[in-house]
Every structure is written in C-alpha cells, then in structure tokens.
Amino acid sequence: MWPVPSPPDTASRPEAAANRRPAASRRGTLLRWVARPALAVSLLALAVAVSVMEGQPSTTERPSGVSVSVPVSPYTGSVGTLLVVAGGDLLRFDTLDRRMSPIPLPRGLTALRAWTQNGHDVVLGRLPSGRTAAYLLTPGRPPTALGPAEVMVPSADGDAVWLVTRRTATRVPLAARGLRRTVPLPRASRLVGESQWGLIVSTGTVPDPLLPGRRPAPTLTPARTAGMPTPTLPPSGVGALGSAGHGSAAGTTASPATSPTVAPTTPVYATASPVPSTGPEAVPLTTLVVGWDGSVRFVAAAEAVATTREVVLVRDAERRLGVVSPRPGVRLPRWLPKLSAVAVTGPGALSADGRTFAVLARVNDYARLMVGPTTAKSEAAIRVVALDGGPPQPGSAPPAFTASGRVLAARPDGRVVYYTPGERTGWLLGDDLPPASAVSQA
C-alpha cells in the first residue's frame, strides 16, 4: 500500500506568505469597521424602521400593542343591515342603500340593548316606571313581552334568551314551543352567558378608578320632542308588561328626523343591580358555572367579561385579560399579554368561534377598543383601536361581532367604528347614521 503523501508546506514559501498578508489586512479592516458605534446605531435604526412598517412596537421602548387609526372619512362600502339603538329608539339601518327605518317599540319603552337572534329582534329597555324589561319584536306583529329583566343574554343554542330578576335566571324561548326553566343564582352574582355546562356568572367587579380631572358623567334622560305623546305610567308587576307588550305601537317611535339626541341612562353591564367590589359589603372576584340544578362550580378568581359555548374571557384585579374553559376540572386561566398604559374597562365580546376577543379599554381618559386573538402570546398581536369623541362613558354597550368576524363599536360621541381584526386601519360608518349608544348586525 502506498503511503498517503503529506500536504505541502506552503507556509515556508515566500509567495504564499505574500498572498496571505492582504487577506489578514482585509479581516482587520472589517473588524475595525464593525466595532464602530455608527454601525450599531444604523442597524438599530433599520430594525426600528422595519418594525414600524410591519406594525410592530418599537424596540427602543416597551411594547404596548399596535395602534389602529380610524380615518375621519366615512366607510362607503356595505356591511349589511345594522340594528342601532339611538336616543332610546331602535332603528334598522341598511348600509347598502343607506335607508333607515324605525322599529316600533312598546309605548314608553326606552331601548337600552338590542340584537337579532334566530330571525327575531330582541330588546332590553326601561319602562316609564323605571323597571327594565325584555321584548320580542316581530315585523307585522305587536311587541311580545318576555318579562321583567335586569339582565338579558342569548342562550347558547340561540332559541331562547335568559332573563335575570331577583337572583333568578329564567330561560324564555322565542318560539311558542320551547323549553322554559329557572335557575337560582348565587348572591351578588351577575349573569354573563351560557355554556354547554351551565350558566356563566361572575361575582365582584374590577373598579374603574376616577382619574384626576375627570368630570363625573351627567345623568342623561331621553329628550322628547314637542307633539310626541306622553306615555302613561303602567302599574308595576308582570301584568303591566303584558299589557304594554300588546298595546298599539303607533306613534310611540319617533322618526329619524325627530329622534332624541340624548342617550338614556344605561346601568352598568345592562343590569339594574351592579355588583359591589369595594367597601364593607364587597364580594370576591370570581367566575362560576351554575348548573341547571343550581349547583355552583368555581372556574377562576377573576371577573368574567364575555363567554361562548366553550371559552370564557376573564379579567383579574390587575386588569389583565385571560381565557379559561368552563369544562369540569381544575384549570387555570391562560393569561394574555398585558399592555402598558392600556386599562381594560369592559365590557367585551367573543367571536362565535371564541378565537377573537374585543373589549373596551381606555388610555388615560381616552376610549379605546382592544382586539386580538385569544391565543395571543405577544403584545404585538393585540390591536388598540382609537375610539375618539369624548372620554369613556359608564355603562357603554359591549362591542359586537358580525357574521364575517368584523367588530362594531359605538364611540362616546355616537359614531360607529367598523374594524377588521388584524388590520392597521379602522373605519367610521356613514355620517347619515344617527348617534348610537349600541349597535349590532341585524
């Protein structure tokens, strides 16, 4: 076997050493150029520019979501038909032909919340007596009284609504034939929604501290136009609701030209019984599942903000959002990134599949809308939409998701914001839309 020859010793050749010296010189020059501070500054500026172009927070400061601007120019496209609560009236607005039609309400009823469910319009309103009640509105038929209600939420199957009064939740079917049941609720609890394992209720609330310089919101009442009939005060009791529900609706709803421009007072979370969170009678901050038999199961030490069939959006005492499953078993909430300088005030909503959340918030004394995936792992995945038009209002209506997954929200001045999750720009709907206190897709 022939031995493998050794590699030639090129280091001893003078021409090889001469060729190697320029390469070493070039490496030294490169190292000296890299060590210059100007290069580090240039690379940092390039990273900041790229991050801004991509919508990510700057690397020079703590991330706090991605800001979304809303141009002043209105959106001219069609987003379908909307159900709008404006000045205590209920209106149907077609964004395609820009046509608006009032929906007749029971005499004297001031609309607070409304949505379309299973082909029907349901409304929660305040009677002249001060009590709140729910009604079913069907075109061509008189309004049907569903019953007194401090809170009204849709059922998980969409065939009924849950009405809460005096610590009792009642399932009221929207059709003539349907299951009607009652479930007792824990003391000082608030109904948030229904899951397939039971009712989602929450005790306690996260207080919204009064900022320095913030003026208390005035007590607003629906303005009435001269010539409008003054409703008669019905006697208290369920029977009064039935008579009001089947009364004539003619002349009880103002036309858009004479609609009141002052929004009615709306209780927090559309309930007449706010749950205290401070003081000697404070209740703990919890989210519970109440079974059909009245049994209570603990879910999380946080306030429930919104829920779908299998996902609950919660908020802890530090205003940090999280999601948790209402399934039986011990589970801890999966907390979402907390944005600096953005305080989650609520209320909120979840998309039908539970993958996207939308919740009202504020930055100092400016209203904001936070939108993001329920699986967000970084603050850059959460968008902060500007809701200009005044400071945040107490008792604001929650945002609403459309069938296509877009978000509708009413600003403090009544303008309606239309936003697609993940985008860098939101839109204002047309100027011909009256100032709204609540909006949803019809």
C-alpha positions in Angstrom: 0.0 0.0 0.0 1.4 3.3 -1.0 1.6 5.8 1.8 -0.5 8.9 1.6 1.7 11.9 1.0 1.7 14.8 3.4 0.3 18.1 2.3 2.9 20.5 1.0 4.3 23.1 3.5 3.1 26.2 1.9 3.9 28.4 4.9 7.6 28.2 4.0 7.1 29.6 0.5 7.6 33.3 0.3 5.0 33.9 -2.4 2.3 32.2 -0.2 3.1 34.4 2.7 2.8 37.4 0.4 -0.6 36.4 -0.8 -1.8 35.8 2.8 -0.9 39.2 4.2 -3.6 41.2 2.2 -6.3 38.8 3.4 -5.3 39.3 7.1 -5.2 43.0 6.4 -8.7 42.9 5.0 -10.0 41.0 8.1 -8.5 43.5 10.4 -10.1 46.4 8.5 -13.5 44.6 8.7 -13.2 44.1 12.4 -12.3 47.7 13.0 -15.3 48.9 10.9 -17.7 46.6 12.7 -16.5 47.9 16.0 -17.5 51.4 15.2 -20.6 52.8 17.1 -22.1 54.2 13.9 -22.8 50.7 12.6 -24.7 49.7 15.8 -26.8 52.9 15.5 -27.5 52.3 11.9 -28.6 48.7 12.5 -30.9 49.8 15.3 -32.5 52.5 13.2 -33.0 49.9 10.4 -34.7 47.5 12.9 -37.0 50.2 14.2 -38.0 51.2 10.6 -38.7 47.7 9.7 -40.8 47.1 12.9 -42.8 50.2 12.3 -43.5 49.2 8.7 -44.7 45.8 9.9 -46.9 47.3 12.6 -44.7 46.0 15.5 -43.8 48.0 18.6 -40.5 49.9 18.6 -37.5 48.0 20.0 -36.5 51.1 21.9 -39.5 51.1 24.2 -41.7 48.6 26.0 -44.3 47.1 23.6 -47.9 48.1 24.1 -49.9 46.6 21.3 -50.3 48.0 17.8 -52.2 51.3 17.5 -55.0 51.4 14.9 -56.1 54.7 13.4 -59.6 55.5 12.3 -59.8 58.0 9.4 -62.3 60.8 9.6 -63.6 59.9 6.1 -66.5 57.5 6.4 -66.6 54.0 5.0 -68.7 53.9 1.9 -69.0 50.1 1.4 -71.8 47.9 2.6 -71.5 46.0 5.9 -75.1 44.6 5.8 -78.0 45.7 7.9 -77.4 47.1 11.4 -79.6 47.3 14.5 -79.0 50.6 16.1 -80.0 52.0 19.5 -80.1 55.8 19.1 -81.5 58.1 21.7 -83.7 55.4 23.2 -85.2 54.5 19.8 -84.5 51.3 17.8 -83.6 51.7 14.2 -82.8 49.4 11.3 -80.1 50.8 9.0 -79.3 49.3 5.6 -75.7 50.3 4.8 -76.1 49.3 1.1 -78.9 51.7 0.1 -78.4 53.9 3.2 -82.0 53.5 4.2 -83.1 53.8 7.8 -86.4 52.6 9.3 -87.6 52.9 12.9 -88.7 49.7 14.7 -91.9 50.2 16.7 -91.4 49.8 20.4 -93.9 49.3 23.2 -95.4 52.6 24.4 -93.0 54.5 26.7 -90.1 51.9 26.4 -86.6 53.3 26.2 -84.3 50.9 24.3 -81.0 50.1 26.0 -79.7 47.0 24.2 -80.9 45.1 21.2 -79.8 42.4 18.8 -81.1 40.0 16.2 -81.4 36.4 17.3 -82.7 33.4 15.4 -84.7 35.7 13.0 -86.1 37.8 15.7 -85.2 41.2 17.2 -85.0 41.2 21.0 -84.7 44.4 23.0 -84.0 45.2 26.6 -85.5 48.6 27.6 -86.5 50.8 30.5 -90.2 51.4 31.2 -91.5 54.7 32.5 -91.8 53.2 35.9 -88.0 52.8 36.0 -88.1 49.0 35.7 -86.3 47.2 32.9 -87.9 44.6 30.7 -87.3 42.5 27.6 -89.5 42.3 24.5 -89.6 40.2 21.3 -90.1 42.3 18.2 -91.6 40.6 15.1 -92.4 42.6 11.9 -96.1 43.0 11.4 -97.0 41.9 14.9 -97.3 43.7 18.2 -94.3 43.5 20.5 -94.4 40.5 22.8 -93.3 40.9 26.4 -90.8 38.3 27.5 -90.8 39.5 31.1 -89.0 41.8 33.6 -85.3 41.6 33.3 -82.3 43.2 35.0 -80.0 41.3 32.5 -80.8 39.7 29.2 -78.4 37.3 27.4 -78.9 35.0 24.5 -79.0 31.2 25.1 -76.2 29.1 23.7 -78.4 27.4 21.1 -80.0 30.7 20.0 -83.5 29.6 20.5 -84.2 31.5 23.8 -83.0 34.3 26.0 -82.1 34.2 29.7 -83.7 36.9 31.8 -82.5 37.7 35.3 -84.5 39.2 38.0 -84.2 38.9 41.8 -81.4 36.4 41.7 -83.3 34.1 39.4 -82.4 33.3 35.8 -85.3 32.3 33.6 -84.9 30.7 30.1 -87.6 32.2 27.9 -88.0 30.5 24.5 -88.5 32.8 21.5 -90.8 30.3 19.8 -94.3 29.2 21.0 -92.9 25.8 21.9 -89.7 25.6 23.7 -88.1 24.6 27.0 -88.6 27.1 29.8 -86.6 26.7 33.0 -85.5 28.7 36.0 -82.1 28.5 37.7 -81.3 30.2 41.1 -78.1 32.3 41.0 -75.6 32.9 43.8 -75.9 36.0 45.9 -74.4 39.2 44.4 -73.7 37.4 41.1 -74.1 38.7 37.5 -75.1 36.5 34.6 -72.6 36.7 31.7 -73.7 34.0 29.3 -74.5 30.3 28.8 -72.2 27.4 28.1 -73.0 23.8 27.4 -72.0 23.0 31.0 -74.2 25.7 32.6 -74.6 29.4 33.2 -71.5 31.6 33.4 -71.9 34.0 36.3 -69.4 36.4 37.9 -69.2 38.0 41.3 -67.4 41.2 42.0 -66.2 43.8 39.6 -62.8 45.5 38.9 -63.3 49.1 39.9 -62.5 51.9 37.4 -60.6 54.5 39.4 -61.6 58.1 38.9 -58.8 59.8 37.0 -57.6 63.3 38.1 -59.6 66.0 36.3 -62.3 63.6 35.1 -65.7 65.1 35.4 -68.5 62.8 36.5 -70.8 61.8 33.7 -74.1 63.7 33.8 -77.4 61.8 34.4 -79.0 61.7 30.9 -82.6 61.2 30.1 -84.3 60.8 26.8 -85.3 64.1 25.2 -88.8 64.3 24.0 -90.0 66.3 21.0 -93.0 68.6 21.3 -96.0 66.9 20.0 -94.9 63.4 20.9 -97.4 61.5 23.1 -96.5 61.3 26.8 -96.6 57.6 27.8 -98.8 56.6 30.7 -97.2 55.0 33.6 -98.2 51.4 33.8 -98.6 49.8 37.2 -95.8 47.7 38.5 -95.9 43.9 38.0 -95.6 41.4 35.3 -99.2 42.0 34.1 -98.2 45.6 33.2 -95.5 44.2 30.9 -98.1 42.0 29.1 -100.5 44.9 28.5 -97.7 47.2 27.4 -96.4 44.5 25.0 -99.7 44.1 23.2 -100.6 47.8 23.1 -100.5 49.8 20.0 -97.1 50.9 18.9 -98.4 53.6 16.6 -96.9 57.0 17.4 -94.6 55.6 20.0 -91.4 55.7 17.9 -90.1 58.9 16.7 -88.9 59.3 13.1 -85.2 59.7 12.5 -85.7 63.5 11.9 -87.2 63.9 15.4 -85.3 61.2 17.3 -84.0 62.3 20.6 -80.3 63.1 20.6 -79.6 62.5 24.3 -78.8 58.9 25.2 -80.7 57.4 28.1 -79.0 56.4 31.3 -77.8 52.8 31.0 -76.9 50.7 34.0 -73.5 49.1 34.1 -73.5 45.8 32.2 -77.1 46.5 31.3 -78.2 45.4 34.8 -80.1 47.3 37.4 -78.1 45.7 40.2 -74.4 46.5 40.0 -72.2 44.1 42.0 -70.0 45.9 44.5 -66.3 45.2 44.6 -65.1 47.6 47.3 -66.3 48.6 50.7 -67.6 46.6 53.6 -70.1 44.6 51.5 -67.5 43.7 48.9 -67.8 40.3 47.2 -64.9 38.2 46.0 -63.8 38.4 42.3 -64.8 35.0 40.9 -66.2 33.3 37.8 -68.6 30.4 38.4 -70.6 27.9 36.5 -74.1 27.4 37.8 -75.6 24.1 36.7 -79.2 23.6 35.7 -79.9 22.2 39.2 -78.5 25.3 40.9 -75.1 23.7 41.8 -72.2 26.1 41.7 -68.7 25.3 40.4 -65.6 27.5 40.7 -63.8 28.4 37.5 -61.4 31.3 38.1 -60.6 34.1 40.6 -61.3 36.7 38.0 -64.3 38.6 36.6 -66.0 37.1 33.5 -66.2 39.6 30.7 -67.7 37.5 27.9 -68.3 33.9 27.0 -69.1 31.5 24.2 -70.0 27.8 24.5 -66.5 26.7 25.4 -64.4 29.9 26.1 -64.7 32.4 28.9 -62.9 35.8 28.7 -61.9 36.9 32.2 -60.2 39.9 33.8 -58.3 39.8 37.0 -57.8 42.6 39.6 -54.8 44.0 37.7 -56.9 44.4 34.6 -55.2 41.5 32.8 -57.2 39.6 30.3 -57.2 35.8 30.2 -59.2 32.9 28.7 -60.4 29.8 30.6 -62.5 26.8 29.7 -65.8 26.2 31.7 -65.3 22.4 31.3 -65.3 20.5 34.6 -61.9 20.0 36.2 -59.3 22.3 37.7 -57.9 24.7 35.1 -56.0 27.9 35.4 -56.7 30.8 33.1 -54.3 31.3 30.2 -53.3 35.0 30.7 -52.9 37.2 27.7 -50.1 39.9 27.4 -50.9 43.0 29.4 -50.5 46.2 27.5 -48.8 49.1 29.3 -50.8 52.3 29.8 -54.0 50.5 28.5 -56.6 49.8 31.2 -59.2 47.2 30.3 -62.6 48.6 31.5 -65.0 46.3 29.7 -67.5 45.1 28.7 -66.3 42.8 25.9 -67.3 40.2 23.4 -66.0 37.0 21.8 -66.4 35.9 18.2 -68.6 32.9 17.5 -65.7 30.5 17.4 -64.1 32.0 20.5 -60.8 32.8 18.7 -61.0 36.6 18.8 -61.8 39.0 21.6 -62.9 42.6 21.6 -63.1 44.6 24.8 -63.5 48.3 25.7 -60.5 49.9 27.3 -59.0 53.4 27.9 -55.7 55.1 27.8 -55.8 57.8 30.4 -59.1 59.4 29.6 -59.4 58.3 26.0 -61.7 55.5 24.9 -60.1 52.5 23.2 -61.0 49.2 21.8 -58.7 46.2 22.3 -59.0 43.4 19.7 -56.8 40.3 19.4 -56.7 36.5 19.2 -57.4 34.6 22.4 -54.2 32.7 21.7 -52.0 35.9 21.7 -48.5 35.3 23.1 -47.0 38.7 22.4 -48.3 42.3 22.8 -47.8 42.9 19.1 -50.7 40.5 18.4 -53.1 42.8 20.1 -54.6 45.9 18.3 -55.7 49.1 20.1 -58.3 50.9 18.1 -58.9 54.6 18.8 -62.5 55.5 19.9 -62.4 59.2 19.8 -65.2 61.5 20.5 -65.0 62.1 24.2 -64.0 60.4 27.4 -65.2 56.8 28.1 -68.8 56.7 29.2 -70.0 54.5 32.1 -72.4 51.8 31.0 -71.2 51.6 27.5 -72.5 48.9 25.3 -70.2 46.0 24.5 -68.7 45.7 21.0 -70.4 43.3 18.7 -69.0 40.8 16.1 -70.6 40.5 12.7 -71.1 37.2 11.0 -67.9 37.7 9.0 -65.8 38.3 12.1 -65.6 42.1 12.0 -66.2 44.3 15.0 -68.7 47.0 15.5 -68.4 49.5 18.4 -70.1 52.8 19.3 -67.8 55.7 20.2 -68.5 58.0 23.1 -69.9 60.6 20.6 -72.2 58.0 19.0 -70.2 57.4 15.8 -69.9 53.7 14.9 -66.5 52.2 14.3 -66.1 49.2 11.9 -62.9 47.2 12.3 -61.4 44.1 10.8 -59.2 42.2 13.3 -55.6 42.3 12.4 -55.7 45.4 10.2 -53.9 48.7 10.8 -56.9 50.9 10.0 -60.5 51.0 11.2 -63.4 52.8 9.6 -66.2 55.1 10.6 -69.6 54.3 9.2 -71.6 57.0 7.3 -72.5 60.4 8.6 -76.1 59.6 7.9 -76.1 57.1 10.7 -77.6 58.7 13.9 -75.6 58.8 17.1 -75.7 55.3 18.5 -75.4 54.1 22.1 -75.4 50.4 21.0 -75.1 48.7 17.6 -75.1 45.1 16.3 -75.6 43.3 13.0 -79.2 42.6 12.1 
